[in-house]
Every structure is written in structure tokens, then in C-alpha cells.
């Protein structure tokens, strides 16, 4: 049988190598749970592997993967809203030990991550896609299904919140 499943661009190893970390980060941004992010990541990679239509270029493929992952996360959050439950994943995950010289940077990074994760979902997804993944606002708008102006507004509001929340955090940490 010939088709997308046997094509070199649909090689499962390449797909995992190219997209697993990206999808996990996107999903964690939405779900705040490693286990849930891993589940959605696996589902997203399977959908990519089974996707029949060719992509125009690697950028199109990457945007498709992010959109599918984001939509799956939104669906999971919507389903949970309709059927709330207390999960075992509510227990904080232990962090890996850091070298002693990295304590100040680790603390700052944890504060930044906590502040970003505390943002409302539309702002959090805009911040992640724009600042962490490097997408321009026009592309973020296309991925999340919003207007370019709405994405810029979300980023502006997020920056204002982060500026207030993180005020002083960078004054005491050496560069």
C-alpha cells in the first residue's frame, strides 16, 4: 500500500523527533498536567501520522500540529468543565534537583513560569505561541482562530499582568 503512512515525510520516528516536545509544551500550557499533556500529545501524533492530505511545507505541517493539539486541549478542558472531577494529578510533581549555582535562576524561571501559567487561557496561549515558539501575531491568530488585533490585545494584557506580577524579580538576579 502506498500513501501518507509509508511516505518518508510521515516517518513515525521523524514525527516524534520533530513534534513530541513541541506538542507536550503546547498541551501543558493549556492543561497544566504532564499526564494529560502526554495523552493529548500521543493522540495528536497519531492524527498526524494518519493525516491523508499533504502539507504545503514544514511550516504548514507545524501549524497544523499545533492547532490540532490546541483544539484537543480545549475539548478536554470543555469536557472537564461539563463533568468536573478531582484527579490524582492534582499533586504537584517534584522538580529535578538543580546545581547550587543555579538557585537564583531556577527561582526566577519558576516565578516566570508560574506567572505565565496563571494567565487566562487566551493570554497564556498567545504568550506561549508568540514568545516561546516564535510565531508572529498573524500566525498565532490563525492557529487559535482569532483576529490579529485580538492576539495583540491578549499579548498586551498579558505583558501588563506579568510586569506587575514579576516586578522586582530581575533586580536581584545576576545576568
C-alpha positions in Angstrom: 0.0 0.0 0.0 1.3 3.4 -0.9 0.2 6.6 0.8 1.0 9.0 3.5 1.7 6.3 6.1 4.5 5.0 4.0 5.8 8.3 2.7 9.2 9.4 4.1 7.7 12.6 5.4 5.3 10.6 7.6 8.0 8.5 9.2 6.9 8.0 12.8 10.4 8.5 14.2 10.7 11.8 12.4 7.3 12.9 13.6 8.1 12.1 17.3 11.5 13.7 17.0 10.2 16.9 15.3 6.9 17.4 17.2 6.7 15.5 20.6 8.4 18.2 22.7 6.5 21.0 20.9 3.2 19.3 21.4 3.9 18.4 25.0 4.8 22.1 25.7 1.7 23.4 23.9 -0.5 20.9 25.8 1.0 21.6 29.2 0.4 25.3 28.6 -3.3 24.5 28.2 -3.8 21.7 30.7 -1.2 22.3 33.4 -0.9 18.5 33.8 2.0 16.4 32.5 -0.1 13.2 32.3 -2.9 14.9 30.3 -0.4 16.7 28.1 1.2 13.3 27.3 -2.1 11.8 26.4 -3.1 14.6 24.1 0.4 14.6 22.6 0.1 10.9 21.7 -3.3 11.5 20.2 -2.0 14.4 18.2 0.9 12.5 16.8 -1.4 9.6 15.8 -3.6 12.0 14.0 -0.6 13.5 12.2 0.6 10.0 11.2 -2.9 9.2 9.8 -3.4 12.6 8.1 -4.1 11.8 4.4 -3.6 15.3 2.8 -0.2 16.5 2.0 1.2 19.7 3.7 2.4 22.6 1.6 5.6 23.0 3.6 7.1 22.2 7.0 5.6 25.4 8.4 2.1 24.3 7.3 2.7 20.9 9.0 3.9 22.5 12.2 1.0 24.9 12.4 -1.4 22.0 11.7 0.1 20.0 14.6 -0.2 23.0 17.0 -3.8 23.7 16.0 -4.8 20.0 16.4 -3.1 19.8 19.8 -4.6 23.1 21.0 -8.1 22.1 19.8 -7.8 18.7 21.6 -6.8 20.5 24.8 -9.7 22.9 24.5 -12.0 20.0 24.0 -10.6 18.2 27.1 -11.0 21.4 29.2 -14.6 21.9 27.9 -15.4 18.3 28.7 -14.0 18.6 32.2 -16.0 21.8 32.7 -19.1 19.9 31.9 -18.1 16.9 34.0 -15.8 18.2 36.9 -13.8 15.7 38.7 -10.9 15.7 41.1 -7.9 13.9 39.6 -4.8 12.3 41.1 -2.7 14.6 39.0 -3.5 17.5 41.4 -0.5 16.6 43.4 2.5 18.8 42.4 5.2 17.0 40.5 8.7 17.0 42.1 11.3 19.1 40.3 14.7 17.7 39.4 17.5 18.8 41.7 19.4 21.9 40.5 23.1 22.7 40.9 23.6 25.2 43.8 24.8 28.0 41.5 21.5 27.8 39.6 19.3 28.5 42.5 18.7 32.2 41.7 18.0 31.5 38.1 15.8 28.5 38.9 13.7 30.6 41.3 13.3 33.3 38.7 12.4 30.8 36.0 9.9 29.1 38.3 8.3 32.5 39.1 8.1 33.4 35.4 6.5 30.0 34.5 4.1 30.3 37.4 3.1 33.8 36.3 2.6 32.7 32.7 0.6 29.7 33.7 -1.6 31.9 35.9 -2.7 34.0 32.9 -6.2 33.4 31.5 -6.1 30.7 28.7 -6.4 33.1 25.7 -3.5 35.2 27.0 -1.4 32.1 28.0 -1.7 30.6 24.6 -0.8 33.8 22.9 2.2 34.3 25.1 3.4 30.7 24.6 3.0 30.7 20.8 4.4 34.2 20.3 7.3 34.3 22.8 8.2 30.6 23.3 7.5 29.3 19.8 8.3 32.5 17.9 5.2 32.8 15.8 4.3 36.3 14.6 0.9 37.6 15.8 -0.7 37.0 12.5 0.2 33.3 12.6 -0.9 33.0 16.3 -4.2 34.4 15.2 -4.6 31.8 12.5 -3.7 29.0 14.9 -6.0 30.0 17.7 -8.9 31.2 15.5 -8.8 34.8 16.5 -8.0 38.1 14.8 -4.6 39.6 14.7 -5.8 42.6 16.7 -7.3 40.2 19.4 -3.9 38.4 19.7 -2.1 41.7 20.0 -4.5 42.8 22.7 -4.1 39.5 24.5 -0.3 39.9 24.4 -0.5 43.5 25.7 -2.8 42.5 28.6 -0.5 39.5 29.4 2.6 41.7 29.4 0.9 44.2 31.8 -0.1 41.4 34.2 3.3 39.8 34.0 5.1 43.1 34.5 3.0 43.7 37.7 3.4 40.1 38.9 7.1 39.9 38.3 8.1 43.4 39.4 11.5 43.2 41.1 12.2 39.6 40.2 15.0 40.7 37.8 16.6 43.3 40.1 18.3 40.7 42.4 19.4 38.0 39.9 22.8 38.4 38.2 22.7 38.2 34.4 
